[in-house]
Amino acid sequence: MALKPEPTAPFHSVQYALRVLETISRHAGGVSEPQVARETGLPVGHLAPMLRMLRREGYVLEVADGAYAIGDSLLLLGSGPDRQRALRDKLQENLDRLRDSLGAAVYISRYLDGEVRITQVADGPRAPKVHEWVDFRSAAHASAVGKCLLTQLDRNGRRDHLARHRTARLTSRTITDERVLFSQLDAQPATVPVLDLQEYSLGTVCAAVPMTAGAAVGCVALSLPVSDVYRLRSAADTLNRRAASLLLSLTL
């Protein structure tokens, strides 16, 4: 099953999105797109899709005469004691929307305290999540989520992880040779989703995209039954394009 997604150029870094939001927030009465472009230094060709994404997520809104102002979603996040709950709810809303558009279960994962942790999931009857038949913390070498997180670690970090979690054979497709695994991780382009083609579990295929914010290591992933493998490439590319809005929810 030799399937490789087309490379894309996702806007994983949110620094420009934050710059756009900062610029718009300085103009209480709204600011035009050309003015935002001048103040941020972003080319209009890059700014236009960024503004569309920010409008879709409710972070900005378009007011009279094509000017932009800060939207309700950003105002609702606020800075009080309910901020973390609001952020988590906003992220879950985005995950649920992505699950419905992809027809796939969607996951947020972080590498915390030396372990792979799934922190949020959007699944449902038409998008069942992966059956965790082996603890995900022990299966980083076999899962798309785990491999995506390992690509973001240096060699010492990878060696430390695999010293604690050996590369057990979970299916006939699982890579158990650490040298082969490291070679695959080193060759993984940052702009191409990481795949799991029945390496963790027979009957399931997955894809994961890194979400990097400072020193934090994380990713967003999807899973599909192997009968839907024909949809994996397009779903992975959509996941890649949508990673920026999810990362923005984690960063604000």
C-alpha positions in Angstrom: 0.0 0.0 0.0 2.5 2.6 -1.2 0.7 5.8 -0.5 2.4 9.2 -0.1 0.6 12.4 0.3 1.4 15.4 -1.9 3.7 17.9 -0.1 2.0 21.1 0.9 3.1 24.3 2.5 0.9 24.6 5.6 1.0 27.8 7.6 2.0 26.0 10.8 3.7 28.9 12.5 1.1 31.3 13.9 3.5 34.3 14.2 1.9 36.1 11.3 -1.6 35.4 12.4 -0.7 36.9 15.8 0.8 39.9 14.0 -2.4 40.4 12.0 -4.5 40.2 15.2 -2.3 42.6 17.0 -2.5 45.0 14.1 -6.3 44.8 13.9 -6.7 45.2 17.6 -4.9 48.6 17.4 -7.7 50.0 15.2 -10.8 50.1 17.3 -12.9 51.4 14.5 -11.7 48.8 12.0 -8.8 48.7 9.5 -8.6 48.0 5.8 -6.9 45.0 4.3 -4.3 47.2 2.5 -3.5 48.9 5.8 -3.1 45.6 7.5 -0.7 44.5 4.7 1.3 47.6 5.1 1.6 47.4 8.9 2.3 43.6 9.0 4.5 43.5 5.9 2.5 40.5 4.7 1.9 40.3 0.9 -1.7 40.6 0.0 -1.6 37.1 -1.5 -0.7 35.7 1.9 -2.9 38.0 3.9 -6.1 37.3 2.1 -6.3 33.5 3.1 -5.1 34.4 6.6 -8.0 36.9 7.0 -10.4 34.3 5.6 -9.2 31.8 8.2 -9.4 34.4 11.0 -13.0 35.3 9.9 -14.0 31.7 9.7 -12.8 31.1 13.3 -14.5 34.3 14.5 -11.3 36.0 15.6 -11.9 38.9 13.2 -15.0 40.3 11.5 -15.5 42.4 8.5 -17.2 45.7 9.2 -18.4 48.5 6.9 -16.4 49.4 3.8 -14.3 46.3 3.9 -12.5 47.1 7.1 -11.7 44.4 9.7 -12.1 44.5 13.5 -11.5 42.0 16.3 -14.2 39.4 16.4 -16.4 37.9 19.2 -14.3 34.7 19.5 -11.2 36.6 20.5 -13.1 38.9 22.9 -14.8 35.9 24.6 -11.5 34.3 25.4 -10.7 37.2 27.6 -8.1 36.9 30.4 -10.0 35.8 33.4 -10.2 32.4 35.3 -12.4 30.9 32.6 -9.8 31.5 29.9 -8.5 27.9 29.8 -11.9 26.5 29.6 -12.8 28.9 26.8 -9.7 28.0 24.9 -10.4 24.3 25.3 -14.0 24.7 24.2 -12.8 26.7 21.1 -10.3 24.0 20.2 -12.9 21.3 20.6 -15.3 23.2 18.4 -12.6 23.4 15.7 -11.9 19.7 16.1 -15.6 18.8 15.8 -15.9 20.9 12.6 -12.8 19.3 11.2 -14.1 15.8 12.0 -17.3 16.5 10.2 -15.6 17.9 7.1 -13.1 15.1 6.9 -15.4 12.3 7.9 -12.6 11.1 10.2 -11.8 11.0 13.9 -9.4 13.8 14.7 -6.9 14.0 17.6 -4.7 16.6 19.3 -1.5 15.1 20.8 1.3 16.5 22.9 4.7 15.2 24.0 4.5 15.9 27.7 7.0 14.8 30.4 8.6 12.3 28.0 5.3 10.6 27.0 2.9 10.6 24.1 -0.4 12.0 25.3 -3.7 12.4 23.4 -5.2 15.5 24.9 -8.3 16.0 22.8 -10.4 13.9 20.4 -13.3 14.5 18.1 -15.0 11.3 17.1 -18.5 10.0 16.5 -20.6 7.2 15.0 -19.5 8.0 11.5 -15.9 8.7 12.6 -14.9 6.2 15.2 -11.6 6.7 17.0 -8.8 4.2 16.9 -9.2 1.3 19.4 -6.3 1.7 21.8 -5.4 -2.0 22.0 -1.8 -1.0 22.9 -1.1 2.0 25.1 -0.3 4.9 22.7 2.6 5.8 25.1 4.2 2.5 24.1 3.5 2.7 20.4 5.2 5.9 19.2 7.3 3.9 16.8 4.1 2.5 15.1 1.5 5.3 15.2 1.3 8.4 13.0 0.9 10.5 16.1 3.9 9.0 17.8 6.2 9.2 14.7 5.1 12.8 14.1 6.0 13.7 17.7 9.3 11.8 17.4 10.3 13.8 14.3 10.2 16.9 16.4 12.7 15.5 19.0 16.4 15.5 18.6 18.3 12.1 18.4 19.0 12.1 22.1 15.3 12.7 22.8 14.3 9.9 20.5 16.8 7.5 22.0 15.6 8.3 25.5 12.0 7.6 24.5 12.8 4.3 22.8 15.0 3.2 25.7 11.8 3.4 27.8 9.4 2.1 25.2 10.9 -0.6 23.0 9.9 -1.0 19.4 7.6 -4.0 19.7 6.1 -5.5 16.5 2.4 -4.7 16.6 1.5 -5.8 13.0 3.5 -7.2 10.1 4.0 -3.6 8.9 5.5 -2.2 12.2 9.1 -0.9 11.9 11.0 -2.4 14.8 14.6 -1.7 13.7 15.6 1.6 15.4 18.1 2.5 12.6 15.4 2.1 10.0 12.9 4.1 12.1 15.4 6.9 12.7 16.3 7.0 9.0 12.6 7.3 8.2 12.1 10.1 10.8 15.1 12.0 9.5 13.8 11.8 5.9 10.3 13.0 6.8 9.7 16.4 5.2 8.2 18.9 7.6 5.5 19.9 5.1 4.3 16.3 4.4 1.9 14.5 6.8 3.3 11.5 8.7 1.4 8.3 7.8 0.6 5.0 9.6 -0.6 2.4 7.1 -1.7 -0.4 9.5 1.5 -0.2 11.5 -0.3 0.3 14.8 -3.5 -1.7 14.1 -4.7 -3.8 11.2 -7.7 -2.2 9.6 -6.8 1.4 10.4 -4.8 4.1 8.6 -3.7 7.4 10.1 -2.0 10.7 9.2 -0.5 13.4 11.5 0.8 16.9 11.0 3.1 18.7 13.4 1.9 21.7 15.4 4.9 23.6 16.7 4.5 26.5 19.2 7.8 27.6 20.7 9.4 24.6 22.5 6.2 22.7 22.7 5.9 19.4 20.7 2.5 18.5 19.4 0.5 17.3 16.4 -3.0 17.0 15.0 -3.9 13.6 13.5 -6.8 11.7 11.8 -7.7 8.1 11.5 -9.8 6.2 8.9 -10.7 2.6 8.5 -8.5 0.9 5.9 -11.6 0.6 3.6 -11.4 4.4 3.2 -7.6 4.5 2.5 -8.4 6.0 -0.9 -9.5 9.2 1.1 -6.3 9.4 3.2 -4.3 11.5 0.8 -6.9 14.3 0.4 -7.9 14.1 4.1 -4.2 14.4 5.1 -3.7 17.4 2.8 -6.8 19.1 4.3 -5.6 18.4 7.8 -2.3 20.0 6.8 -4.0 23.2 5.6 -6.2 23.4 8.6 -3.4 22.9 11.2 -2.8 26.7 11.5 -6.3 27.5 12.9 -5.9 24.7 15.5 -2.5 25.8 16.5 -3.8 29.4 16.8 -6.4 28.1 19.3 -3.6 26.5 21.4 -1.4 29.6 21.2 -3.8 32.5 22.1 
